[in-house]
Amino acid sequence: MAAQDHPDGDAPYAPFKIGEGLYYDGSADYAAYLIVTRAGLIQLDGGGGATGHQIVGNIRALGFDPANIKVLLNSHEHFDHAAGLAEIKRAAPGAKFYASAADGAIVAAGGRGDPFLKGETFYYEPVKPDVTLKDGQTISLGGWTLTAHVTGGHTRGCTTWTFPVTVAGKVRQALAHCSSSVLPGYRLGKTETYPGQTADYEKSFATWKSLPCEVFLGSHGSFFGMQAKRKALDAGKADAFVDREGCKAFYAKSEAAFRAELHKQNP
């Protein structure tokens, strides 16, 4: 997501518990998640440049040691989700970093090679993936299993994650959405920002709509109403993040926006 869309995205935000073993540890909008397993920690996303430092501090504030991160994951290679990964890797040098082939190559180049976001504003400290993910690949640690779904379009290797988590005493299916937005300036249809982008969006919407989504999460807090749900959680609504209908509505709105832009560019 472009910086101007979320000007306060890197603002500090207090971490909190979503479900059993699942915590939010990102910034005010650049979302990131910590999973606590019996065999170590899993960290999903690093946020922007300032967020990485905040995430490390948030993990400590939650009572855990960042050095115990065993698995480091990424939703996609844009700076607001990958620029903080290097800071997390320094705090957890033993962590294995997993990323999709397409996006992992760009993270390894510090944002360079992205077909759209170019220039120093969008570049960051590189992190080389230890493991290249394939679509449908699972990662297991300490009783948790996460499934990677390569859902391209927003970036070629954008990765959505699904996993079961216990919320309010019941096992639910969580979905951590990568991104489905069409950035201003993206080209679709006859001329594309990258070859095959339009088909990637089409395939991804079909995938997203087929996946179970009870606990709706995402790479930006604004995608899933994070701050409002946090207030509801603090007010005693233990299942505040269980939101099947919100997930469906989000995808319906996102797909409509994609199709409107596609039609606009290809009347």
C-alpha positions in Angstrom: 0.0 0.0 0.0 1.3 3.4 -0.9 2.5 5.6 2.0 0.0 8.4 1.4 -2.9 6.0 1.9 -1.9 5.4 5.5 0.1 8.4 6.7 0.0 7.2 10.4 0.6 3.6 9.5 3.9 3.4 11.5 2.5 5.1 14.6 3.1 2.9 17.7 0.2 0.8 19.0 -0.1 -1.3 22.1 0.0 -5.1 21.4 -2.9 -7.2 22.5 -4.2 -10.8 22.5 -6.6 -11.9 19.8 -7.0 -15.5 20.7 -5.2 -18.3 22.4 -1.5 -17.9 21.4 -2.3 -15.2 18.8 -1.3 -11.6 19.4 -1.4 -8.4 17.4 2.1 -6.8 17.7 2.1 -4.3 14.7 1.7 -0.6 14.5 -1.5 1.5 14.3 -2.1 0.3 10.7 0.9 -1.8 9.5 -0.4 -5.1 10.9 1.8 -7.8 12.3 1.1 -10.9 14.3 2.8 -13.1 16.9 2.0 -16.7 17.4 3.2 -18.4 20.5 3.8 -22.1 20.2 5.2 -24.6 22.6 8.3 -24.8 20.3 9.0 -21.1 19.9 7.5 -18.0 18.2 6.1 -17.3 14.8 6.2 -13.7 13.5 4.0 -12.7 10.6 5.1 -9.4 8.9 7.6 -6.7 9.9 5.7 -3.5 9.0 7.4 -0.3 7.9 10.9 0.9 8.8 9.9 2.1 12.2 7.5 -0.8 12.9 10.2 -3.4 13.1 11.7 -1.8 16.2 8.2 -1.5 17.7 7.4 -5.1 17.0 10.5 -6.2 18.9 9.5 -4.0 21.8 5.9 -5.2 21.6 7.0 -8.9 21.8 8.9 -8.0 25.0 5.9 -6.1 26.3 3.8 -9.1 25.9 6.2 -11.1 28.0 8.1 -13.0 25.3 11.6 -13.0 24.1 12.1 -12.0 20.4 15.1 -14.2 20.2 12.7 -17.2 20.4 11.2 -16.4 17.0 11.8 -19.5 15.0 9.7 -18.7 11.9 9.5 -15.3 10.2 6.8 -14.8 7.6 5.8 -12.0 5.2 2.5 -11.1 3.5 4.2 -9.1 0.7 7.2 -7.3 -0.4 6.0 -3.7 -0.1 8.0 -1.5 2.3 5.1 -1.1 4.8 5.2 -4.9 5.4 8.8 -5.8 4.8 11.0 -2.9 5.8 10.9 -4.0 9.5 11.9 -7.6 8.8 15.7 -6.9 9.1 15.2 -5.4 12.6 13.3 -8.5 13.6 15.9 -10.8 12.1 18.6 -9.0 14.1 16.7 -9.7 17.3 16.1 -13.3 16.3 19.2 -14.4 14.2 18.1 -18.0 14.4 14.7 -17.4 12.8 14.0 -18.9 9.4 12.5 -16.4 7.0 9.9 -17.8 4.6 8.6 -15.9 1.5 7.1 -16.6 -1.9 9.4 -16.9 -4.8 8.3 -13.7 -6.5 8.1 -11.5 -3.4 11.0 -13.1 -1.6 13.4 -12.1 -4.5 12.3 -8.4 -4.0 12.6 -8.5 -0.2 16.1 -9.9 -0.8 16.8 -6.8 -2.9 15.4 -4.4 -0.4 12.3 -3.5 -2.4 14.3 -3.1 -5.6 12.7 -4.8 -8.6 9.1 -4.0 -7.7 7.3 -3.2 -11.0 5.6 -0.1 -9.6 7.0 1.2 -6.3 10.4 2.6 -7.3 12.8 5.0 -5.6 14.4 5.4 -2.2 11.1 6.1 -0.4 10.1 2.5 -1.1 13.5 0.7 -0.6 14.6 -0.9 2.7 17.2 -3.1 4.3 17.2 -6.4 2.4 16.5 -9.8 4.0 17.2 -12.9 2.1 14.6 -15.7 2.5 15.8 -18.9 4.0 12.9 -20.9 2.5 11.0 -20.2 -0.7 7.3 -20.9 -0.3 5.0 -22.6 -2.8 1.3 -22.1 -3.0 -0.5 -24.4 -0.6 2.6 -25.1 1.4 2.2 -25.6 5.2 4.5 -24.5 8.0 4.2 -26.3 11.3 5.7 -25.4 14.7 4.8 -26.4 18.2 1.3 -27.6 17.5 0.4 -24.8 15.0 0.1 -25.2 11.2 -0.2 -22.3 8.8 -1.0 -22.6 5.2 0.4 -20.2 2.6 -1.9 -19.1 -0.3 -0.1 -17.2 -3.1 -2.7 -14.6 -4.0 -1.0 -12.4 -6.6 -2.2 -9.1 -8.0 -1.4 -6.5 -5.5 2.1 -8.0 -5.8 3.1 -11.0 -7.9 3.8 -13.2 -4.8 1.3 -11.7 -2.3 0.7 -14.4 0.4 -2.5 -14.9 2.4 -2.2 -17.1 5.5 -4.8 -19.4 7.0 -4.7 -21.3 10.3 -6.9 -22.5 13.1 -6.9 -20.6 16.4 -9.0 -20.8 19.5 -11.0 -17.7 20.2 -13.5 -17.4 23.1 -13.1 -21.1 23.8 -13.9 -22.3 20.2 -11.5 -23.3 17.4 -12.0 -20.9 14.5 -10.4 -20.6 11.1 -8.3 -17.5 10.8 -7.4 -15.7 7.6 -4.6 -13.1 7.4 -5.3 -11.3 4.1 -2.4 -10.1 2.0 -3.9 -7.3 0.0 -6.4 -7.1 -2.8 -6.2 -3.3 -3.5 -5.4 -1.9 -6.9 -3.0 0.9 -6.2 -3.5 4.2 -8.0 -1.5 4.0 -11.2 -1.7 0.2 -11.6 -2.4 -0.8 -15.2 -4.8 -3.7 -15.8 -6.2 -5.5 -18.8 -4.5 -4.9 -22.2 -1.5 -3.1 -20.6 -0.4 -4.3 -17.2 1.9 -3.2 -14.4 3.4 -6.7 -14.6 2.6 -9.4 -17.1 -0.3 -11.6 -15.9 -1.4 -9.2 -13.1 -5.1 -9.1 -14.2 -5.3 -12.9 -14.3 -3.6 -13.0 -10.9 -6.3 -10.8 -9.4 -9.0 -12.9 -10.9 -7.5 -16.1 -9.6 -6.9 -14.6 -6.1 -10.5 -13.4 -5.7 -11.7 -16.9 -6.5 -9.2 -18.3 -3.9 -10.1 -15.7 -1.2 -13.8 -16.4 -1.6 -13.2 -20.1 -1.2 -11.2 -20.0 1.9 -12.7 -20.3 5.4 -12.6 -16.9 7.2 -14.0 -16.7 10.7 -11.2 -14.7 12.3 -10.6 -11.9 9.8 -7.2 -10.4 9.8 -5.1 -8.5 7.3 -1.8 -6.8 6.4 -3.4 -3.4 7.3 -5.5 -2.8 10.4 -7.8 -0.7 8.3 -8.7 -3.8 6.1 -10.5 -5.5 9.0 -11.5 -2.7 11.4 -8.7 -3.5 13.8 -9.0 -0.5 16.1 -12.8 -0.7 16.5 -12.6 -4.4 17.2 -9.8 -3.8 19.7 -12.1 -1.4 21.6 -14.8 -4.0 21.6 -12.4 -6.6 22.9 -11.3 -4.3 25.7 -15.0 -3.8 26.5 -15.4 -7.5 27.1 -16.4 -8.9 23.7 -14.0 -11.9 23.7 -14.9 -12.9 20.1 -14.5 -9.3 18.7 -12.3 -10.6 15.9 -14.7 -13.3 14.8 -16.2 -11.6 11.7 -17.4 -14.0 8.9 -19.7 -11.4 7.4 -17.1 -8.6 7.6 -14.7 -10.8 5.7 -17.3 -11.6 3.0 -18.2 -7.9 2.7 -14.6 -6.9 2.4 -14.0 -9.3 -0.5 -17.2 -8.2 -2.2 -16.2 -4.5 -2.0 -12.6 -5.3 -3.0 -13.6 -7.3 -6.1 -16.1 -4.6 -7.1 -13.4 -2.0 -6.9 -11.0 -4.2 -9.0 -13.7 -4.8 -11.7 -14.6 -1.1 -11.8 -11.0 -0.2 -12.4 -10.5 -2.9 -15.0 -13.6 -1.7 -16.9 -12.5 1.9 -16.6 -9.1 1.1 -18.2 -10.6 -1.3 -20.7 -14.0 0.2 -21.8 
